[in-house]
Amino acid sequence: MAEVIKMPRLSDTMEEGTVAKWHVSVGDSISDGDLLAEIETDKATMEFESYEEGTLLHIGIEEGESAPVDSVLVILGEKGEDISGLLSGDESATKEEPKEEEADTSDVEESSKQSVAEEDSSTSSKSQKETTEDDGGRLKVSPLARKMAEDKGIDLNQVEGSGDGGRIVKRDIEDYKPSSQPEKQQHTPTAGDSYDEQPVSQMRKTIARRLSNSKFTAPHFYLTMEITMDKALEVRKSINAAEDVKISVNDMIVKACAVALKQHPAINSSWMGDTIRQNHNINIGVAVAVDEGLLVPVVRNADQKGFKTIGEEVKEFAAKARDKKLQPSDWEGNTFTISNLGMFGIDEFTAIINPPDACILAIGGVKEVPVVRDGSLKVGNVMKVTLSCDHRIVDGVTGAKFLQTVKSMLEDPMRMLL
């Protein structure tokens, strides 16, 4: 009997995937464990192996195309087996859609039944939508409604579904009032305009969704502090002269934050809605830039690791991120995040909190500047850091005390070695 293999959920935030490359063709004999395809998720491109055996009878998603999680990826079965029933079942939602138009104009009885269903669903649309989102991790949307929403630039997460089980249908898009949602920007090119348009990658879609949600739901406030880095640079130089593995200023910052988080557990927390989760493990996400966006691999239990171990892990993560070989275990579980643009000549900046963290620390570059010490003007190495805080979890004084501890660790780094 034919078996359907669907688009898998390869990360906790994945809602759709793109088939980057097929390694099989229709008619091939497939065994359990055979490599089927390379699938681009929001974080990495991952190999997907078959968990069924049989002849490949159908490919549901062409190379380079995207589809939601649980869409038909391939169908396996006996050679020559009739799979028209499975294919028609997969297309049934599309074929049903025109009935919405008919019901609006001619089918009075169906409209009456629909009105009752709408009345019942309106009282519980919120709970239905929550159930729909939890069940399988994505909204139920008719194909026509999805196409209409894309054309109008409507975020389907903002639409209440009035169909069966909270399903979003055509009338929901027609009736949607985008009063609180910015309109999709339209640009009509004039004569002589030249430009390129590229499809949005899964990674960039997820960055846009997660950080937009963070920025507009978490009340951010920012704390900036200057840190004198003279002693930190001296210790780094001494360690690098004696060790085979070279450490960076960023490695020292990760360690300083880990020690400070141990002393200020409120910073190492997450907003859970009805509760605030105070995390016991100190897992620091380190933002890594790649061509398509930003990845945040996690240094786990950073408070228990030295400069050398932290440096080795960060370098390994950076290489895997560039090669799109990070695994879910590499980027999940962060409790605090660091974003460093100092190496690009940035003096200071503010970063958007990486959910579910309470804070993110933005690191500027180390600069030689004139400083006054003991009444004398001298040249000092100074670095500016800015802590973005979620005010639902962290207050100003709490954030300031955390930064004071980070400052004290970096200005006297030998304390981190105790």
C-alpha positions as CSV (number, residue, x, y, z in Angstrom):
1,M,0.0,0.0,0.0
2,A,1.3,3.4,-0.9
3,E,2.7,5.6,1.9
4,V,2.9,9.4,1.9
5,I,6.0,11.1,3.3
6,K,5.3,14.7,4.2
7,M,7.4,17.8,4.6
8,P,9.0,17.3,8.0
9,R,9.4,19.9,10.8
10,L,13.2,20.0,11.1
11,S,13.3,22.8,13.6
12,D,11.1,24.2,16.4
13,T,10.4,27.4,14.4
14,M,10.0,25.8,11.0
15,E,6.7,26.5,9.3
16,E,7.6,25.7,5.7
17,G,10.6,24.2,3.9
18,T,12.3,24.6,0.5
19,V,13.6,21.6,-1.4
20,A,17.1,22.6,-2.2
21,K,18.0,19.4,-4.0
22,W,16.5,16.1,-4.9
23,H,18.7,13.0,-4.7
24,V,16.1,10.6,-6.1
25,S,13.8,10.5,-9.1
26,V,10.3,9.0,-9.8
27,G,10.7,5.3,-10.4
28,D,13.7,4.8,-8.1
29,S,13.7,2.0,-5.6
30,I,13.9,3.5,-2.1
31,S,15.1,1.8,1.1
32,D,14.7,2.8,4.7
33,G,17.5,5.3,5.4
34,D,18.1,6.4,1.8
35,L,18.8,10.1,1.3
36,L,15.8,11.7,-0.4
37,A,16.4,15.4,-0.5
38,E,18.2,18.4,1.0
39,I,15.7,20.7,2.7
40,E,16.3,24.3,3.5
41,T,14.7,25.3,6.8
42,D,14.7,28.7,8.5
43,K,18.1,27.8,10.1
44,A,20.0,25.5,7.8
45,T,20.0,23.1,4.9
46,M,19.5,19.6,6.2
47,E,19.5,16.1,4.6
48,F,16.3,14.2,4.9
49,E,16.3,10.4,4.8
50,S,13.4,8.1,4.0
51,Y,11.8,6.2,6.8
52,E,9.8,4.0,4.4
53,E,10.6,1.5,1.6
54,G,9.1,1.2,-1.9
55,T,9.2,2.7,-5.4
56,L,9.1,6.4,-5.6
57,L,5.8,7.1,-7.4
58,H,5.3,10.8,-6.9
59,I,7.3,13.9,-6.0
60,G,5.0,16.6,-4.5
61,I,7.4,19.5,-4.3
62,E,9.7,20.5,-7.1
63,E,13.4,21.4,-6.5
64,G,13.6,25.0,-5.5
65,E,9.9,25.3,-4.4
66,S,8.6,25.9,-0.9
67,A,5.7,24.3,0.9
68,P,4.3,24.2,4.4
69,V,5.2,21.6,7.0
70,D,3.1,18.4,6.4
71,S,2.6,19.0,2.7
72,V,3.1,15.9,0.5
73,L,6.8,15.5,-0.2
74,V,6.8,12.1,-1.9
75,I,4.6,9.0,-2.2
76,L,6.2,5.5,-2.1
77,G,4.5,2.3,-3.0
78,E,4.5,-0.7,-5.3
79,K,5.7,-0.2,-8.9
80,G,2.6,0.6,-11.0
81,E,0.3,1.2,-8.0
82,D,-2.6,3.5,-8.5
83,I,-2.1,6.6,-6.3
84,S,-4.8,8.8,-7.9
85,G,-6.9,8.5,-4.7
86,L,-4.0,9.9,-2.6
87,L,-3.4,12.7,-5.1
88,S,-7.0,13.7,-5.4
89,G,-7.3,13.7,-1.6
90,D,-4.3,16.1,-1.5
91,E,-6.0,18.4,-4.0
92,S,-9.5,18.2,-2.4
93,A,-9.0,21.4,-0.5
94,T,-8.2,23.2,-3.8
95,K,-11.2,21.7,-5.5
96,E,-13.5,22.6,-2.7
97,E,-12.7,26.3,-2.8
98,P,-15.0,27.3,-5.7
99,K,-18.0,26.1,-3.6
100,E,-17.5,29.2,-1.5
101,E,-18.4,31.3,-4.5
102,E,-21.4,29.2,-5.3
103,A,-22.7,29.3,-1.7
104,D,-22.5,33.1,-1.7
105,T,-24.8,33.4,-4.7
106,S,-27.1,30.4,-5.2
107,D,-27.1,27.9,-2.4
108,V,-29.5,29.4,0.2
109,E,-29.7,26.3,2.3
110,E,-25.9,26.0,2.5
111,S,-25.6,29.7,3.4
112,S,-28.1,29.2,6.2
113,K,-26.1,26.3,7.6
114,Q,-22.9,28.4,7.2
115,S,-24.4,31.3,9.2
116,V,-25.1,29.0,12.1
117,A,-21.6,27.7,11.9
118,E,-20.3,31.2,11.8
119,E,-22.3,32.2,14.9
120,D,-21.0,29.2,16.8
121,S,-17.5,29.8,15.7
122,S,-17.5,33.5,16.5
123,T,-18.0,32.8,20.2
124,S,-14.9,30.5,20.3
125,S,-12.8,31.7,17.4
126,K,-9.9,32.6,19.6
127,S,-9.8,29.1,21.3
128,Q,-10.2,27.5,17.9
129,K,-7.3,29.4,16.4
130,E,-5.1,28.5,19.4
131,T,-6.0,24.9,18.9
132,T,-5.3,25.1,15.2
133,E,-1.9,26.7,15.8
134,D,-0.9,24.1,18.4
135,D,-2.1,21.2,16.3
136,G,0.7,20.7,13.8
137,G,2.2,24.2,14.4
138,R,0.4,26.0,11.5
139,L,-2.8,27.7,10.7
140,K,-5.6,26.0,8.7
141,V,-6.1,28.1,5.5
142,S,-7.9,27.4,2.3
143,P,-5.7,27.7,-0.8
144,L,-7.8,30.6,-2.2
145,A,-7.7,32.5,1.1
146,R,-3.9,32.0,1.3
147,K,-3.5,33.4,-2.2
148,M,-5.7,36.4,-1.5
149,A,-3.8,37.1,1.7
150,E,-0.5,37.0,-0.1
151,D,-1.8,39.4,-2.8
152,K,-3.1,41.8,-0.2
153,G,-0.1,41.6,2.1
154,I,-2.2,40.3,5.0
155,D,-0.5,38.4,7.9
156,L,-2.6,35.3,8.3
157,N,-1.7,35.1,12.0
158,Q,-3.8,38.2,12.5
159,V,-6.9,36.8,10.8
160,E,-9.6,35.0,12.8
161,G,-10.9,31.9,10.9
162,S,-14.6,31.4,10.6
163,G,-14.5,28.0,8.8
164,D,-14.6,24.6,10.3
165,G,-12.1,24.2,13.2
166,G,-11.0,27.8,12.8
167,R,-10.0,27.4,9.1
168,I,-9.4,30.7,7.4
169,V,-11.5,31.0,4.2
170,K,-12.2,33.6,1.5
171,R,-14.7,35.6,3.4
172,D,-12.3,36.1,6.3
173,I,-9.8,37.7,4.0
174,E,-12.5,39.9,2.3
175,D,-13.8,41.0,5.7
176,Y,-10.4,41.6,7.3
177,K,-9.8,45.2,8.4
178,P,-6.0,45.8,8.3
179,S,-6.4,48.9,10.5
180,S,-3.5,48.0,12.8
181,Q,-1.3,46.4,10.1
182,P,0.9,48.3,7.7
183,E,-0.1,48.0,4.1
184,K,2.1,46.0,1.8
185,Q,4.5,48.4,0.1
186,Q,3.9,48.8,-3.6
187,H,6.5,50.2,-6.0
188,T,5.6,51.0,-9.6
189,P,8.9,51.2,-11.5
190,T,9.3,54.2,-13.8
191,A,11.0,54.3,-17.2
192,G,14.7,53.6,-16.8
193,D,14.4,51.9,-13.4
194,S,16.6,48.8,-12.9
195,Y,16.4,46.4,-10.1
196,D,16.5,42.7,-9.1
197,E,14.0,40.8,-6.9
198,Q,14.9,37.7,-5.1
199,P,12.6,35.3,-3.2
200,V,12.8,35.6,0.5
201,S,14.6,32.6,2.1
202,Q,13.2,30.5,4.9
203,M,15.8,31.9,7.2
204,R,15.0,35.5,6.4
205,K,11.2,34.9,6.7
206,T,11.8,33.5,10.2
207,I,14.1,36.4,11.2
208,A,11.4,38.8,10.1
209,R,8.6,37.1,11.9
210,R,10.5,36.4,15.2
211,L,12.1,39.8,15.5
212,S,9.0,41.7,14.5
213,N,7.1,39.8,17.1
214,S,9.9,40.5,19.7
215,K,10.1,44.2,18.9
216,F,6.4,44.9,19.0
217,T,5.4,42.7,21.9
218,A,8.3,43.0,24.3
219,P,8.7,46.5,25.7
220,H,12.4,47.2,25.1
221,F,14.6,49.6,27.1
222,Y,18.3,50.1,26.7
223,L,21.3,50.6,29.0
224,T,24.7,51.6,27.7
225,M,28.0,51.4,29.6
226,E,31.7,52.1,28.8
227,I,34.1,49.4,29.8
228,T,37.9,49.9,30.0
229,M,39.5,47.0,28.2
230,D,43.2,47.6,29.0
231,K,43.6,44.6,31.3
232,A,41.4,42.4,29.2
233,L,43.7,43.0,26.2
234,E,46.8,42.3,28.2
235,V,45.4,39.0,29.5
236,R,44.3,38.0,26.0
237,K,47.7,38.8,24.7
238,S,49.3,36.7,27.4
239,I,47.0,33.7,26.9
240,N,47.5,33.8,23.1
241,A,51.2,33.8,23.5
242,A,51.2,30.6,25.6
243,E,48.2,28.7,24.1
244,D,47.9,26.9,20.7
245,V,44.2,28.0,20.5
246,K,43.8,31.8,20.2
247,I,41.0,33.5,22.1
248,S,39.2,36.6,21.0
249,V,37.8,39.5,22.9
250,N,34.3,38.1,22.2
251,D,35.3,34.9,24.0
252,M,36.1,36.9,27.1
253,I,32.9,38.8,26.8
254,V,30.9,35.5,26.7
255,K,32.7,34.3,29.8
256,A,32.1,37.6,31.6
257,C,28.4,37.5,30.8
258,A,28.2,33.9,32.0
259,V,29.7,34.7,35.4
260,A,27.5,37.8,35.7
261,L,24.3,35.8,34.8
262,K,25.2,33.4,37.7
263,Q,25.1,36.4,40.1
264,H,22.0,38.0,38.5
265,P,19.6,35.2,37.7
266,A,16.7,37.6,36.8
267,I,18.6,38.4,33.6
268,N,18.8,34.7,32.8
269,S,15.0,34.5,32.5
270,S,12.2,34.1,29.9
271,W,8.7,35.5,29.6
272,M,6.2,32.7,29.5
273,G,2.9,34.7,29.6
274,D,1.5,33.7,32.9
275,T,4.9,33.0,34.5
276,I,8.5,34.1,34.4
277,R,10.9,31.2,33.9
278,Q,14.2,31.6,35.7
279,N,16.6,29.4,33.9
280,H,19.2,27.4,35.9
281,N,21.4,26.6,33.0
282,I,23.4,29.5,31.5
283,N,23.3,29.0,27.7
284,I,24.6,32.0,25.8
285,G,23.6,32.5,22.1
286,V,26.3,34.1,20.0
287,A,24.9,35.8,16.9
288,V,26.8,34.7,13.7
289,A,26.2,36.5,10.4
290,V,25.8,34.4,7.2
291,D,24.9,35.5,3.7
292,E,21.1,35.0,4.2
293,G,20.7,36.4,7.6
294,L,21.7,35.7,11.2
295,L,22.1,32.4,13.1
296,V,22.5,32.1,16.9
297,P,24.3,29.0,17.9
298,V,24.4,28.4,21.7
299,V,27.4,27.9,24.0
300,R,25.8,25.7,26.7
301,N,26.7,26.0,30.4
302,A,29.1,28.8,29.5
303,D,29.7,29.6,33.2
304,Q,31.4,26.2,33.5
305,K,33.8,26.7,30.6
306,G,37.0,28.6,30.2
307,F,38.1,31.0,27.5
308,K,39.8,28.3,25.4
309,T,36.7,26.0,25.3
310,I,34.4,28.9,24.6
311,G,36.6,30.0,21.8
312,E,36.8,26.6,20.2
313,E,33.0,26.1,20.3
314,V,32.3,29.6,18.8
315,K,34.8,29.0,15.9
316,E,33.2,25.6,15.2
317,F,29.7,27.0,15.3
318,A,30.7,29.9,12.9
319,A,32.2,27.4,10.4
320,K,29.1,25.2,10.6
321,A,26.8,28.2,10.2
322,R,28.6,29.4,7.0
323,D,28.3,25.8,5.6
324,K,24.6,25.5,6.6
325,K,25.4,22.5,8.7
326,L,24.1,23.6,12.1
327,Q,21.8,21.1,13.7
328,P,18.7,22.0,15.9
329,S,20.7,21.0,19.0
330,D,23.2,23.8,18.1
331,W,20.8,26.7,18.1
332,E,18.1,25.7,20.6
333,G,17.9,26.5,24.3
334,N,19.5,30.0,24.6
335,T,18.9,31.9,27.8
336,F,20.9,35.1,26.9
337,T,22.3,36.4,23.6
338,I,25.4,38.4,22.6
339,S,25.6,40.3,19.3
340,N,29.0,41.8,18.4
341,L,29.6,44.2,15.6
342,G,32.8,45.7,17.0
343,M,34.9,44.0,14.4
344,F,33.1,45.9,11.7
345,G,34.0,49.3,13.2
346,I,30.7,49.9,15.0
347,D,31.1,52.0,18.1
348,E,27.7,51.1,19.6
349,F,24.2,49.9,18.6
350,T,21.0,48.5,20.0
351,A,19.9,44.9,19.3
352,I,16.5,43.4,19.2
353,I,15.9,40.7,21.9
354,N,16.2,37.2,20.7
355,P,13.1,35.3,22.1
356,P,12.6,33.8,24.6
357,D,15.5,35.7,26.2
358,A,14.9,38.6,28.6
359,C,18.0,40.5,27.3
360,I,20.5,40.8,24.6
361,L,23.9,42.5,24.8
362,A,25.2,44.5,21.9
363,I,29.0,44.9,21.7
364,G,30.8,47.8,20.0
365,G,34.4,48.0,19.0
366,V,37.4,48.6,21.3
367,K,38.8,52.1,20.6
368,E,41.8,54.0,21.8
369,V,40.5,57.2,23.4
370,P,41.9,59.8,25.8
371,V,40.9,59.0,29.4
372,V,41.6,60.7,32.7
373,R,43.3,58.5,35.3
374,D,44.6,59.7,38.7
375,G,44.3,63.3,37.4
376,S,46.4,62.6,34.3
377,L,45.3,62.4,30.7
378,K,46.2,59.0,29.2
379,V,45.4,56.8,26.2
380,G,43.0,54.0,27.1
381,N,41.1,51.2,25.3
382,V,37.4,51.6,25.8
383,M,34.4,49.5,24.6
384,K,30.8,50.4,24.7
385,V,28.1,47.8,25.4
386,T,24.3,48.2,25.3
387,L,21.9,45.9,27.1
388,S,18.4,45.6,25.5
389,C,16.0,44.5,28.2
390,D,12.4,43.2,28.2
391,H,10.7,45.4,30.8
392,R,8.2,42.7,31.5
393,I,11.0,40.7,33.2
394,V,13.9,43.1,33.9
395,D,13.8,46.5,35.6
396,G,16.4,49.3,35.1
397,V,18.2,48.7,38.3
398,T,18.5,45.0,37.7
399,G,19.9,45.5,34.2
400,A,22.3,48.2,35.5
401,K,23.7,45.9,38.3
402,F,24.2,43.1,35.7
403,L,26.2,45.5,33.5
404,Q,28.3,46.6,36.5
405,T,29.3,43.0,37.1
406,V,30.1,42.4,33.4
407,K,32.2,45.6,33.6
408,S,34.1,44.5,36.7
409,M,34.9,41.1,35.2
410,L,36.3,42.6,32.0
411,E,38.2,45.4,33.8
412,D,39.8,42.8,36.1
413,P,39.6,39.5,34.0
414,M,41.7,37.5,36.5
415,R,38.5,37.3,38.6
416,M,36.9,35.1,35.9
417,L,39.7,32.6,36.3
418,L,39.0,32.0,40.0
